[in-house]
Amino acid sequence: MDYFIVRNGQQAGPFQVNQLIAEGVTPDTMVWCEGMANWTPASNVPEVAALFSYGAETTQYQPQEPYQQPQQAYQQPQQAYQQPQQPYQQPQQPYNPYGQPTEAPAVGFVQALKICFSKYVDFSGRARRSEYWWFVLWAIIIGVCTCGFGFLVTILPMYAAMTRRLHDTGRSGWWVVGYIVIAIPNSILSAMANPVINSDASMGISVLSMILGIIFFVYCLAVFVFTLQDSQKEANKYGPSPKY
């Protein structure tokens, strides 16, 4: 059943019984419904009065606001990640996909002469094959062109270059000293055993000179083979490799 109410001198409605309290109806509010002769206070209407008897007059309908999620603006981090900048470093040696050491350019003919004369009595460090053998060729050319007197100029840088060449193969420079030590007495004995110079030389000196000559030949052959060997790829106690 629908009820009508008078509020502030104006008629409002229709309302169901359970909506009247929500509309602010009090026991003194004038209400009317079909079948009633006149407007009457709500407290005189049994259906409406029952609402007040249960304390419904204290219950006010409060429309609930929809839930609003708190809005928080997205804040971008103040500091973005910065990758540390490192200057590009060129590798010391070119990339080799096969993992083999990269060879430095060989020493040229003229360059070998400059290096060996600039290291005239330098017996330290290392010398690669191209440096040593080009200088050997220079020493031969100078000796031939000067009828042998040029060897006096090239003898010291030759021994220095030989020492550095042995160092490059990982061997001691004392091999050169042994070469000189054997060469001097061998030359003396050879002169003493020469019948043109000394016809009274004994057979013993000749045999000793022959034995010492064989030893000297074997020693020279060993040093010759050493100087033909390739440079050690890694640094040794005499310095870094001049080739790799």
Secondary structure, DSSP 8 states (H G I E B T S, - for coil): --EEEEETTEEEEEE-HHHHTTTT--TTSEEEETT-SS-EEGGGSHHHHHHHHTTGGG-------------------SS------------SS---TT----------HHHHHHHHHHTTT--SS---HHHHHHHHHHHHHHHHHTTTTTHHHHHHHHHHHHHHHHHHTT--THHHHHHHHHHHHHHHHHHHH-TTT-TT--HHHHHHHHHHHHHHHHHHHHHHHHHHS---SS-BTTBS-S--
